[in-house]
Amino acid sequence: PSFTQQPGNKSFEWAQLNLRQVCFECSGDRHGTIYNFLSEPRLVAAMKLVYRGGEIRCTPNKAYNSRWGCHSGSKTPLNVIVTDQRNNIIYPRTEYLKDLSTLWYAMPGVDESYSNELVFTNFGVPFYLEKHRELRIWCGEDLKNKNDGDNQGRVCVDVYIKYY
């Protein structure tokens, strides 16, 4: 498939997937849910989560507040996961995941506390997103039900995709 930036090539632009903000927490199986209400199915090559508000953390201590995981000084501070309706992981790509039991990871150029966007890409292997299909946004510890008992907070995002 062709994925070039040309005037009038709408598929190169980010398309907003959500109708209202998507919020998720990091305990209690409280993932965020999005449905594909775009006009037709898409091959999705990238997804962008844009921070709109809130904080999450991996401990009751507010010093660990972050937008995308836990501000703990760890080399793997990110814990936001995108899955399908059966909780199969779509993003991040597996090479970023450093701990498969709790799904902590790092991504180049992303700061867990200050980055306004979390961008996932896989242009070589896009995923098929049917119309009305559900996607979920999780904290990895909550998805795996491991070490999530002391997690706190809530983050809200807008969700955008690039597609073929």
Rosetta constraint file for C-alpha pairs under 8 A:
AtomPair CA 1 CA 164 HARMONIC 7.01 0.50
AtomPair CA 2 CA 164 HARMONIC 7.36 0.50
AtomPair CA 3 CA 11 HARMONIC 7.86 0.50
AtomPair CA 3 CA 12 HARMONIC 6.90 0.50
AtomPair CA 3 CA 164 HARMONIC 6.56 0.50
AtomPair CA 4 CA 9 HARMONIC 7.77 0.50
AtomPair CA 4 CA 12 HARMONIC 6.93 0.50
AtomPair CA 5 CA 9 HARMONIC 6.62 0.50
AtomPair CA 5 CA 12 HARMONIC 5.94 0.50
AtomPair CA 6 CA 12 HARMONIC 8.00 0.50
AtomPair CA 9 CA 13 HARMONIC 7.59 0.50
AtomPair CA 11 CA 15 HARMONIC 7.93 0.50
AtomPair CA 11 CA 162 HARMONIC 6.38 0.50
AtomPair CA 11 CA 163 HARMONIC 5.65 0.50
AtomPair CA 11 CA 164 HARMONIC 6.01 0.50
AtomPair CA 12 CA 162 HARMONIC 6.22 0.50
AtomPair CA 12 CA 163 HARMONIC 7.15 0.50
AtomPair CA 12 CA 164 HARMONIC 7.95 0.50
AtomPair CA 13 CA 162 HARMONIC 6.49 0.50
AtomPair CA 14 CA 160 HARMONIC 5.71 0.50
AtomPair CA 14 CA 161 HARMONIC 5.46 0.50
AtomPair CA 14 CA 162 HARMONIC 5.24 0.50
AtomPair CA 15 CA 160 HARMONIC 5.23 0.50
AtomPair CA 15 CA 161 HARMONIC 5.32 0.50
AtomPair CA 15 CA 162 HARMONIC 6.46 0.50
AtomPair CA 16 CA 158 HARMONIC 7.43 0.50
AtomPair CA 16 CA 159 HARMONIC 5.85 0.50
AtomPair CA 16 CA 160 HARMONIC 4.24 0.50
AtomPair CA 16 CA 161 HARMONIC 6.52 0.50
AtomPair CA 17 CA 34 HARMONIC 7.39 0.50
AtomPair CA 17 CA 35 HARMONIC 7.44 0.50
AtomPair CA 17 CA 36 HARMONIC 6.20 0.50
AtomPair CA 17 CA 37 HARMONIC 6.97 0.50
AtomPair CA 17 CA 38 HARMONIC 7.02 0.50
AtomPair CA 17 CA 158 HARMONIC 7.87 0.50
AtomPair CA 17 CA 159 HARMONIC 5.52 0.50
AtomPair CA 17 CA 160 HARMONIC 5.38 0.50
AtomPair CA 17 CA 161 HARMONIC 6.80 0.50
AtomPair CA 18 CA 22 HARMONIC 7.19 0.50
AtomPair CA 18 CA 34 HARMONIC 6.07 0.50
AtomPair CA 18 CA 35 HARMONIC 7.15 0.50
AtomPair CA 18 CA 36 HARMONIC 7.71 0.50
AtomPair CA 18 CA 37 HARMONIC 7.93 0.50
AtomPair CA 18 CA 158 HARMONIC 6.40 0.50
AtomPair CA 18 CA 159 HARMONIC 5.82 0.50
AtomPair CA 18 CA 160 HARMONIC 7.66 0.50
AtomPair CA 20 CA 158 HARMONIC 7.48 0.50
AtomPair CA 21 CA 52 HARMONIC 7.72 0.50
AtomPair CA 21 CA 156 HARMONIC 5.99 0.50
AtomPair CA 21 CA 157 HARMONIC 5.55 0.50
AtomPair CA 21 CA 158 HARMONIC 5.37 0.50
AtomPair CA 22 CA 32 HARMONIC 5.53 0.50
AtomPair CA 22 CA 33 HARMONIC 6.59 0.50
AtomPair CA 22 CA 34 HARMONIC 7.04 0.50
AtomPair CA 22 CA 156 HARMONIC 5.32 0.50
AtomPair CA 22 CA 157 HARMONIC 5.26 0.50
AtomPair CA 22 CA 158 HARMONIC 6.22 0.50
AtomPair CA 22 CA 159 HARMONIC 7.69 0.50
AtomPair CA 23 CA 31 HARMONIC 7.46 0.50
AtomPair CA 23 CA 32 HARMONIC 5.08 0.50
AtomPair CA 23 CA 33 HARMONIC 7.95 0.50
AtomPair CA 23 CA 154 HARMONIC 6.71 0.50
AtomPair CA 23 CA 155 HARMONIC 5.48 0.50
AtomPair CA 23 CA 156 HARMONIC 4.00 0.50
AtomPair CA 23 CA 157 HARMONIC 6.31 0.50
AtomPair CA 24 CA 30 HARMONIC 5.88 0.50
AtomPair CA 24 CA 31 HARMONIC 4.73 0.50
AtomPair CA 24 CA 32 HARMONIC 4.48 0.50
AtomPair CA 24 CA 137 HARMONIC 6.68 0.50
AtomPair CA 24 CA 138 HARMONIC 6.55 0.50
AtomPair CA 24 CA 139 HARMONIC 7.78 0.50
AtomPair CA 24 CA 154 HARMONIC 5.65 0.50
AtomPair CA 24 CA 155 HARMONIC 5.69 0.50
AtomPair CA 24 CA 156 HARMONIC 6.52 0.50
AtomPair CA 25 CA 29 HARMONIC 7.88 0.50
AtomPair CA 25 CA 30 HARMONIC 5.37 0.50
AtomPair CA 25 CA 31 HARMONIC 6.19 0.50
AtomPair CA 25 CA 32 HARMONIC 7.78 0.50
AtomPair CA 25 CA 56 HARMONIC 7.16 0.50
AtomPair CA 25 CA 138 HARMONIC 7.43 0.50
AtomPair CA 25 CA 139 HARMONIC 7.03 0.50
AtomPair CA 25 CA 152 HARMONIC 7.21 0.50
AtomPair CA 25 CA 153 HARMONIC 6.00 0.50
AtomPair CA 25 CA 154 HARMONIC 4.51 0.50
AtomPair CA 25 CA 155 HARMONIC 6.64 0.50
AtomPair CA 26 CA 30 HARMONIC 6.87 0.50
AtomPair CA 26 CA 31 HARMONIC 7.63 0.50
AtomPair CA 26 CA 56 HARMONIC 7.05 0.50
AtomPair CA 26 CA 57 HARMONIC 7.85 0.50
AtomPair CA 26 CA 58 HARMONIC 7.98 0.50
AtomPair CA 26 CA 138 HARMONIC 7.07 0.50
AtomPair CA 26 CA 139 HARMONIC 5.06 0.50
AtomPair CA 26 CA 140 HARMONIC 7.86 0.50
AtomPair CA 26 CA 141 HARMONIC 7.04 0.50
AtomPair CA 26 CA 142 HARMONIC 5.35 0.50
AtomPair CA 26 CA 148 HARMONIC 6.70 0.50
AtomPair CA 26 CA 151 HARMONIC 5.75 0.50
AtomPair CA 26 CA 152 HARMONIC 6.32 0.50
AtomPair CA 26 CA 153 HARMONIC 7.00 0.50
AtomPair CA 26 CA 154 HARMONIC 7.23 0.50
AtomPair CA 27 CA 139 HARMONIC 7.87 0.50
AtomPair CA 27 CA 141 HARMONIC 7.71 0.50
AtomPair CA 27 CA 142 HARMONIC 5.01 0.50
AtomPair CA 27 CA 145 HARMONIC 7.93 0.50
AtomPair CA 27 CA 148 HARMONIC 5.39 0.50
AtomPair CA 27 CA 149 HARMONIC 6.53 0.50
AtomPair CA 27 CA 150 HARMONIC 7.99 0.50
AtomPair CA 27 CA 151 HARMONIC 6.02 0.50
AtomPair CA 27 CA 152 HARMONIC 7.15 0.50
AtomPair CA 28 CA 142 HARMONIC 6.88 0.50
AtomPair CA 29 CA 142 HARMONIC 5.94 0.50
AtomPair CA 29 CA 143 HARMONIC 6.78 0.50
AtomPair CA 30 CA 138 HARMONIC 7.62 0.50
AtomPair CA 30 CA 142 HARMONIC 7.94 0.50
AtomPair CA 31 CA 136 HARMONIC 6.22 0.50
AtomPair CA 31 CA 137 HARMONIC 5.43 0.50
AtomPair CA 31 CA 138 HARMONIC 4.78 0.50
AtomPair CA 31 CA 139 HARMONIC 7.43 0.50
AtomPair CA 32 CA 136 HARMONIC 5.47 0.50
AtomPair CA 32 CA 137 HARMONIC 4.84 0.50
AtomPair CA 32 CA 138 HARMONIC 6.62 0.50
AtomPair CA 33 CA 134 HARMONIC 6.78 0.50
AtomPair CA 33 CA 135 HARMONIC 5.88 0.50
AtomPair CA 33 CA 136 HARMONIC 4.66 0.50
AtomPair CA 33 CA 137 HARMONIC 6.45 0.50
AtomPair CA 34 CA 134 HARMONIC 5.69 0.50
AtomPair CA 34 CA 135 HARMONIC 5.18 0.50
AtomPair CA 34 CA 136 HARMONIC 6.25 0.50
AtomPair CA 35 CA 131 HARMONIC 7.90 0.50
AtomPair CA 35 CA 132 HARMONIC 5.28 0.50
AtomPair CA 35 CA 133 HARMONIC 5.41 0.50
AtomPair CA 35 CA 134 HARMONIC 4.52 0.50
AtomPair CA 35 CA 135 HARMONIC 6.19 0.50
AtomPair CA 36 CA 129 HARMONIC 7.31 0.50
AtomPair CA 36 CA 130 HARMONIC 7.07 0.50
AtomPair CA 36 CA 131 HARMONIC 5.23 0.50
AtomPair CA 36 CA 132 HARMONIC 4.60 0.50
AtomPair CA 36 CA 133 HARMONIC 5.46 0.50
AtomPair CA 36 CA 134 HARMONIC 6.72 0.50
AtomPair CA 37 CA 131 HARMONIC 6.10 0.50
AtomPair CA 37 CA 132 HARMONIC 5.59 0.50
AtomPair CA 38 CA 131 HARMONIC 6.64 0.50
AtomPair CA 39 CA 131 HARMONIC 7.19 0.50
AtomPair CA 40 CA 130 HARMONIC 7.21 0.50
AtomPair CA 40 CA 131 HARMONIC 5.59 0.50
AtomPair CA 41 CA 128 HARMONIC 7.24 0.50
AtomPair CA 41 CA 129 HARMONIC 5.56 0.50
AtomPair CA 41 CA 130 HARMONIC 4.30 0.50
AtomPair CA 41 CA 131 HARMONIC 4.93 0.50
AtomPair CA 42 CA 128 HARMONIC 5.89 0.50
AtomPair CA 42 CA 129 HARMONIC 5.22 0.50
AtomPair CA 42 CA 130 HARMONIC 6.54 0.50
AtomPair CA 42 CA 131 HARMONIC 7.94 0.50
AtomPair CA 42 CA 163 HARMONIC 6.13 0.50
AtomPair CA 42 CA 164 HARMONIC 6.74 0.50
AtomPair CA 43 CA 126 HARMONIC 5.67 0.50
AtomPair CA 43 CA 127 HARMONIC 5.47 0.50
AtomPair CA 43 CA 128 HARMONIC 4.60 0.50
AtomPair CA 43 CA 129 HARMONIC 6.18 0.50
AtomPair CA 43 CA 163 HARMONIC 5.36 0.50
AtomPair CA 43 CA 164 HARMONIC 5.42 0.50
AtomPair CA 44 CA 126 HARMONIC 5.06 0.50
AtomPair CA 44 CA 127 HARMONIC 5.25 0.50
AtomPair CA 44 CA 128 HARMONIC 6.26 0.50
AtomPair CA 44 CA 129 HARMONIC 6.74 0.50
AtomPair CA 44 CA 161 HARMONIC 6.57 0.50
AtomPair CA 44 CA 162 HARMONIC 5.93 0.50
AtomPair CA 44 CA 163 HARMONIC 4.28 0.50
AtomPair CA 44 CA 164 HARMONIC 6.58 0.50
AtomPair CA 45 CA 121 HARMONIC 5.96 0.50
AtomPair CA 45 CA 122 HARMONIC 5.27 0.50
AtomPair CA 45 CA 123 HARMONIC 4.60 0.50
AtomPair CA 45 CA 124 HARMONIC 7.62 0.50
AtomPair CA 45 CA 125 HARMONIC 7.10 0.50
AtomPair CA 45 CA 126 HARMONIC 4.43 0.50
AtomPair CA 45 CA 127 HARMONIC 6.82 0.50
AtomPair CA 45 CA 161 HARMONIC 7.52 0.50
AtomPair CA 45 CA 162 HARMONIC 5.75 0.50
AtomPair CA 45 CA 163 HARMONIC 5.35 0.50
AtomPair CA 45 CA 164 HARMONIC 7.16 0.50
AtomPair CA 46 CA 119 HARMONIC 7.26 0.50
AtomPair CA 46 CA 120 HARMONIC 5.53 0.50
AtomPair CA 46 CA 121 HARMONIC 4.19 0.50
AtomPair CA 46 CA 122 HARMONIC 6.07 0.50
AtomPair CA 46 CA 123 HARMONIC 6.86 0.50
AtomPair CA 46 CA 126 HARMONIC 7.68 0.50
AtomPair CA 46 CA 161 HARMONIC 5.58 0.50
AtomPair CA 46 CA 162 HARMONIC 5.08 0.50
AtomPair CA 46 CA 163 HARMONIC 6.99 0.50
AtomPair CA 47 CA 119 HARMONIC 5.85 0.50
AtomPair CA 47 CA 120 HARMONIC 5.22 0.50
AtomPair CA 47 CA 121 HARMONIC 6.48 0.50
AtomPair CA 47 CA 159 HARMONIC 7.11 0.50
AtomPair CA 47 CA 160 HARMONIC 5.63 0.50
AtomPair CA 47 CA 161 HARMONIC 4.41 0.50
AtomPair CA 47 CA 162 HARMONIC 6.43 0.50
AtomPair CA 48 CA 117 HARMONIC 6.55 0.50
AtomPair CA 48 CA 118 HARMONIC 5.70 0.50
AtomPair CA 48 CA 119 HARMONIC 4.35 0.50
AtomPair CA 48 CA 120 HARMONIC 6.26 0.50
AtomPair CA 48 CA 159 HARMONIC 5.83 0.50
AtomPair CA 48 CA 160 HARMONIC 5.05 0.50
AtomPair CA 48 CA 161 HARMONIC 6.23 0.50
AtomPair CA 49 CA 117 HARMONIC 5.56 0.50
AtomPair CA 49 CA 118 HARMONIC 5.14 0.50
AtomPair CA 49 CA 119 HARMONIC 6.38 0.50
AtomPair CA 49 CA 157 HARMONIC 5.92 0.50
AtomPair CA 49 CA 158 HARMONIC 5.75 0.50
AtomPair CA 49 CA 159 HARMONIC 4.83 0.50
AtomPair CA 49 CA 160 HARMONIC 6.53 0.50
AtomPair CA 50 CA 116 HARMONIC 5.95 0.50
AtomPair CA 50 CA 117 HARMONIC 4.58 0.50
AtomPair CA 50 CA 118 HARMONIC 6.65 0.50
AtomPair CA 50 CA 157 HARMONIC 5.20 0.50
AtomPair CA 50 CA 158 HARMONIC 5.10 0.50
AtomPair CA 50 CA 159 HARMONIC 6.43 0.50
AtomPair CA 50 CA 160 HARMONIC 7.95 0.50
AtomPair CA 51 CA 67 HARMONIC 7.28 0.50
AtomPair CA 51 CA 116 HARMONIC 5.19 0.50
AtomPair CA 51 CA 117 HARMONIC 6.00 0.50
AtomPair CA 51 CA 155 HARMONIC 7.61 0.50
AtomPair CA 51 CA 156 HARMONIC 6.41 0.50
AtomPair CA 51 CA 157 HARMONIC 4.70 0.50
AtomPair CA 51 CA 158 HARMONIC 6.81 0.50
AtomPair CA 52 CA 155 HARMONIC 7.58 0.50
AtomPair CA 52 CA 156 HARMONIC 5.41 0.50
AtomPair CA 52 CA 157 HARMONIC 5.01 0.50
AtomPair CA 52 CA 158 HARMONIC 6.95 0.50
AtomPair CA 53 CA 155 HARMONIC 5.77 0.50
AtomPair CA 53 CA 156 HARMONIC 5.34 0.50
AtomPair CA 53 CA 157 HARMONIC 7.17 0.50
AtomPair CA 54 CA 67 HARMONIC 7.14 0.50
AtomPair CA 54 CA 153 HARMONIC 7.16 0.50
AtomPair CA 54 CA 154 HARMONIC 5.50 0.50
AtomPair CA 54 CA 155 HARMONIC 4.34 0.50
AtomPair CA 54 CA 156 HARMONIC 6.30 0.50
AtomPair CA 55 CA 65 HARMONIC 5.68 0.50
AtomPair CA 55 CA 66 HARMONIC 5.35 0.50
AtomPair CA 55 CA 67 HARMONIC 5.28 0.50
AtomPair CA 55 CA 153 HARMONIC 5.47 0.50
AtomPair CA 55 CA 154 HARMONIC 5.54 0.50
AtomPair CA 55 CA 155 HARMONIC 5.34 0.50
AtomPair CA 56 CA 65 HARMONIC 5.51 0.50
AtomPair CA 56 CA 66 HARMONIC 5.43 0.50
AtomPair CA 56 CA 67 HARMONIC 6.09 0.50
AtomPair CA 56 CA 68 HARMONIC 7.23 0.50
AtomPair CA 56 CA 69 HARMONIC 6.47 0.50
AtomPair CA 56 CA 70 HARMONIC 6.96 0.50
AtomPair CA 56 CA 151 HARMONIC 7.48 0.50
AtomPair CA 56 CA 152 HARMONIC 5.73 0.50
AtomPair CA 56 CA 153 HARMONIC 4.24 0.50
AtomPair CA 56 CA 154 HARMONIC 5.43 0.50
AtomPair CA 56 CA 155 HARMONIC 6.37 0.50
AtomPair CA 57 CA 61 HARMONIC 7.89 0.50
AtomPair CA 57 CA 62 HARMONIC 7.36 0.50
AtomPair CA 57 CA 64 HARMONIC 5.52 0.50
AtomPair CA 57 CA 65 HARMONIC 4.86 0.50
AtomPair CA 57 CA 66 HARMONIC 6.09 0.50
AtomPair CA 57 CA 69 HARMONIC 6.22 0.50
AtomPair CA 57 CA 70 HARMONIC 4.83 0.50
AtomPair CA 57 CA 71 HARMONIC 7.25 0.50
AtomPair CA 57 CA 151 HARMONIC 5.72 0.50
AtomPair CA 57 CA 152 HARMONIC 5.48 0.50
AtomPair CA 57 CA 153 HARMONIC 6.39 0.50
AtomPair CA 58 CA 64 HARMONIC 7.06 0.50
AtomPair CA 58 CA 69 HARMONIC 7.29 0.50
AtomPair CA 58 CA 70 HARMONIC 5.54 0.50
AtomPair CA 58 CA 148 HARMONIC 7.30 0.50
AtomPair CA 58 CA 150 HARMONIC 6.44 0.50
AtomPair CA 58 CA 151 HARMONIC 4.41 0.50
AtomPair CA 58 CA 152 HARMONIC 6.61 0.50
AtomPair CA 59 CA 64 HARMONIC 7.00 0.50
AtomPair CA 59 CA 150 HARMONIC 5.13 0.50
AtomPair CA 59 CA 151 HARMONIC 5.14 0.50
AtomPair CA 59 CA 152 HARMONIC 6.68 0.50
AtomPair CA 60 CA 150 HARMONIC 6.10 0.50
AtomPair CA 60 CA 151 HARMONIC 6.67 0.50
AtomPair CA 60 CA 152 HARMONIC 6.38 0.50
AtomPair CA 61 CA 65 HARMONIC 7.88 0.50
AtomPair CA 63 CA 71 HARMONIC 7.45 0.50
AtomPair CA 64 CA 70 HARMONIC 5.60 0.50
AtomPair CA 64 CA 71 HARMONIC 4.47 0.50
AtomPair CA 64 CA 72 HARMONIC 5.65 0.50
AtomPair CA 65 CA 70 HARMONIC 6.18 0.50
AtomPair CA 65 CA 71 HARMONIC 5.89 0.50
AtomPair CA 65 CA 113 HARMONIC 7.17 0.50
AtomPair CA 66 CA 70 HARMONIC 5.42 0.50
AtomPair CA 66 CA 71 HARMONIC 5.59 0.50
AtomPair CA 66 CA 112 HARMONIC 5.66 0.50
AtomPair CA 66 CA 113 HARMONIC 4.26 0.50
AtomPair CA 66 CA 114 HARMONIC 7.65 0.50
AtomPair CA 67 CA 112 HARMONIC 5.78 0.50
AtomPair CA 67 CA 113 HARMONIC 5.23 0.50
AtomPair CA 67 CA 114 HARMONIC 7.16 0.50
AtomPair CA 67 CA 115 HARMONIC 7.70 0.50
AtomPair CA 67 CA 155 HARMONIC 6.66 0.50
AtomPair CA 68 CA 77 HARMONIC 7.82 0.50
AtomPair CA 68 CA 78 HARMONIC 5.49 0.50
AtomPair CA 68 CA 79 HARMONIC 6.25 0.50
AtomPair CA 68 CA 80 HARMONIC 5.82 0.50
AtomPair CA 68 CA 112 HARMONIC 4.97 0.50
AtomPair CA 68 CA 113 HARMONIC 6.88 0.50
AtomPair CA 68 CA 118 HARMONIC 7.84 0.50
AtomPair CA 69 CA 77 HARMONIC 5.64 0.50
AtomPair CA 69 CA 78 HARMONIC 4.41 0.50
AtomPair CA 69 CA 79 HARMONIC 4.62 0.50
AtomPair CA 69 CA 80 HARMONIC 6.42 0.50
AtomPair CA 69 CA 112 HARMONIC 6.02 0.50
AtomPair CA 69 CA 139 HARMONIC 7.39 0.50
AtomPair CA 70 CA 77 HARMONIC 5.43 0.50
AtomPair CA 70 CA 78 HARMONIC 6.70 0.50
AtomPair CA 70 CA 79 HARMONIC 7.63 0.50
AtomPair CA 70 CA 112 HARMONIC 6.80 0.50
AtomPair CA 70 CA 113 HARMONIC 7.89 0.50
AtomPair CA 71 CA 77 HARMONIC 6.40 0.50
AtomPair CA 71 CA 112 HARMONIC 6.47 0.50
AtomPair CA 71 CA 113 HARMONIC 6.46 0.50
AtomPair CA 72 CA 77 HARMONIC 7.02 0.50
AtomPair CA 73 CA 77 HARMONIC 7.29 0.50
AtomPair CA 75 CA 105 HARMONIC 7.94 0.50
AtomPair CA 75 CA 106 HARMONIC 6.81 0.50
AtomPair CA 76 CA 98 HARMONIC 7.24 0.50
AtomPair CA 76 CA 104 HARMONIC 5.63 0.50
AtomPair CA 76 CA 105 HARMONIC 4.45 0.50
AtomPair CA 76 CA 106 HARMONIC 4.64 0.50
AtomPair CA 77 CA 104 HARMONIC 6.57 0.50
AtomPair CA 77 CA 105 HARMONIC 6.30 0.50
AtomPair CA 77 CA 106 HARMONIC 6.14 0.50
AtomPair CA 77 CA 112 HARMONIC 6.20 0.50
AtomPair CA 78 CA 104 HARMONIC 5.68 0.50
AtomPair CA 78 CA 105 HARMONIC 5.19 0.50
AtomPair CA 78 CA 106 HARMONIC 5.68 0.50
AtomPair CA 78 CA 107 HARMONIC 7.89 0.50
AtomPair CA 78 CA 112 HARMONIC 6.07 0.50
AtomPair CA 79 CA 103 HARMONIC 6.23 0.50
AtomPair CA 79 CA 104 HARMONIC 4.95 0.50
AtomPair CA 79 CA 105 HARMONIC 6.44 0.50
AtomPair CA 79 CA 139 HARMONIC 5.29 0.50
AtomPair CA 79 CA 140 HARMONIC 5.18 0.50
AtomPair CA 79 CA 141 HARMONIC 7.38 0.50
AtomPair CA 80 CA 137 HARMONIC 6.89 0.50
AtomPair CA 80 CA 138 HARMONIC 5.69 0.50
AtomPair CA 80 CA 139 HARMONIC 4.70 0.50
AtomPair CA 80 CA 140 HARMONIC 6.09 0.50
AtomPair CA 81 CA 89 HARMONIC 6.99 0.50
AtomPair CA 81 CA 90 HARMONIC 7.78 0.50
AtomPair CA 81 CA 91 HARMONIC 5.87 0.50
AtomPair CA 81 CA 92 HARMONIC 6.42 0.50
AtomPair CA 81 CA 103 HARMONIC 7.90 0.50
AtomPair CA 81 CA 137 HARMONIC 5.72 0.50
AtomPair CA 81 CA 138 HARMONIC 5.04 0.50
AtomPair CA 81 CA 139 HARMONIC 5.90 0.50
AtomPair CA 81 CA 140 HARMONIC 5.88 0.50
AtomPair CA 82 CA 89 HARMONIC 6.02 0.50
AtomPair CA 82 CA 90 HARMONIC 5.59 0.50
AtomPair CA 82 CA 91 HARMONIC 5.01 0.50
AtomPair CA 82 CA 92 HARMONIC 7.17 0.50
AtomPair CA 82 CA 135 HARMONIC 7.02 0.50
AtomPair CA 82 CA 136 HARMONIC 5.60 0.50
AtomPair CA 82 CA 137 HARMONIC 4.69 0.50
AtomPair CA 82 CA 138 HARMONIC 6.30 0.50
AtomPair CA 83 CA 87 HARMONIC 4.91 0.50
AtomPair CA 83 CA 88 HARMONIC 5.14 0.50
AtomPair CA 83 CA 89 HARMONIC 4.36 0.50
AtomPair CA 83 CA 90 HARMONIC 5.08 0.50
AtomPair CA 83 CA 91 HARMONIC 6.92 0.50
AtomPair CA 83 CA 135 HARMONIC 5.81 0.50
AtomPair CA 83 CA 136 HARMONIC 5.16 0.50
AtomPair CA 83 CA 137 HARMONIC 6.56 0.50
AtomPair CA 83 CA 138 HARMONIC 7.69 0.50
AtomPair CA 84 CA 88 HARMONIC 5.48 0.50
AtomPair CA 84 CA 89 HARMONIC 6.78 0.50
AtomPair CA 84 CA 90 HARMONIC 6.87 0.50
AtomPair CA 84 CA 134 HARMONIC 6.32 0.50
AtomPair CA 84 CA 135 HARMONIC 4.66 0.50
AtomPair CA 84 CA 136 HARMONIC 6.05 0.50
AtomPair CA 85 CA 133 HARMONIC 7.70 0.50
AtomPair CA 85 CA 134 HARMONIC 5.35 0.50
AtomPair CA 85 CA 135 HARMONIC 5.68 0.50
AtomPair CA 85 CA 136 HARMONIC 6.64 0.50
AtomPair CA 87 CA 136 HARMONIC 7.54 0.50
AtomPair CA 87 CA 143 HARMONIC 7.88 0.50
AtomPair CA 90 CA 127 HARMONIC 7.90 0.50
AtomPair CA 91 CA 120 HARMONIC 6.37 0.50
AtomPair CA 92 CA 96 HARMONIC 6.54 0.50
AtomPair CA 92 CA 97 HARMONIC 7.32 0.50
AtomPair CA 92 CA 120 HARMONIC 6.16 0.50
AtomPair CA 93 CA 97 HARMONIC 7.31 0.50
AtomPair CA 93 CA 120 HARMONIC 7.87 0.50
AtomPair CA 93 CA 122 HARMONIC 7.52 0.50
AtomPair CA 96 CA 105 HARMONIC 5.64 0.50
AtomPair CA 96 CA 106 HARMONIC 6.33 0.50
AtomPair CA 96 CA 107 HARMONIC 6.72 0.50
AtomPair CA 97 CA 103 HARMONIC 5.90 0.50
AtomPair CA 97 CA 104 HARMONIC 6.06 0.50
AtomPair CA 97 CA 105 HARMONIC 4.71 0.50
AtomPair CA 97 CA 106 HARMONIC 7.49 0.50
AtomPair CA 98 CA 103 HARMONIC 6.94 0.50
AtomPair CA 98 CA 104 HARMONIC 6.04 0.50
AtomPair CA 98 CA 105 HARMONIC 5.33 0.50
AtomPair CA 98 CA 106 HARMONIC 7.95 0.50
AtomPair CA 99 CA 103 HARMONIC 5.17 0.50
AtomPair CA 99 CA 104 HARMONIC 5.50 0.50
AtomPair CA 99 CA 105 HARMONIC 7.14 0.50
AtomPair CA 100 CA 104 HARMONIC 7.48 0.50
AtomPair CA 101 CA 144 HARMONIC 6.85 0.50
AtomPair CA 101 CA 146 HARMONIC 7.40 0.50
AtomPair CA 102 CA 140 HARMONIC 5.54 0.50
AtomPair CA 102 CA 141 HARMONIC 4.75 0.50
AtomPair CA 102 CA 144 HARMONIC 6.09 0.50
AtomPair CA 102 CA 146 HARMONIC 6.26 0.50
AtomPair CA 102 CA 147 HARMONIC 7.65 0.50
AtomPair CA 103 CA 140 HARMONIC 4.89 0.50
AtomPair CA 103 CA 141 HARMONIC 6.66 0.50
AtomPair CA 103 CA 144 HARMONIC 7.94 0.50
AtomPair CA 104 CA 140 HARMONIC 6.79 0.50
AtomPair CA 106 CA 110 HARMONIC 7.60 0.50
AtomPair CA 110 CA 115 HARMONIC 5.98 0.50
AtomPair CA 110 CA 118 HARMONIC 7.12 0.50
AtomPair CA 111 CA 115 HARMONIC 5.16 0.50
AtomPair CA 122 CA 126 HARMONIC 5.89 0.50
AtomPair CA 129 CA 133 HARMONIC 6.49 0.50
AtomPair CA 138 CA 142 HARMONIC 6.83 0.50
AtomPair CA 138 CA 143 HARMONIC 6.12 0.50
AtomPair CA 139 CA 143 HARMONIC 6.25 0.50
AtomPair CA 140 CA 144 HARMONIC 6.15 0.50
AtomPair CA 141 CA 145 HARMONIC 5.71 0.50
AtomPair CA 141 CA 146 HARMONIC 5.20 0.50
AtomPair CA 141 CA 147 HARMONIC 6.07 0.50
AtomPair CA 141 CA 148 HARMONIC 5.40 0.50
AtomPair CA 142 CA 146 HARMONIC 6.59 0.50
AtomPair CA 142 CA 147 HARMONIC 7.88 0.50
AtomPair CA 142 CA 148 HARMONIC 5.51 0.50
AtomPair CA 147 CA 151 HARMONIC 7.93 0.50
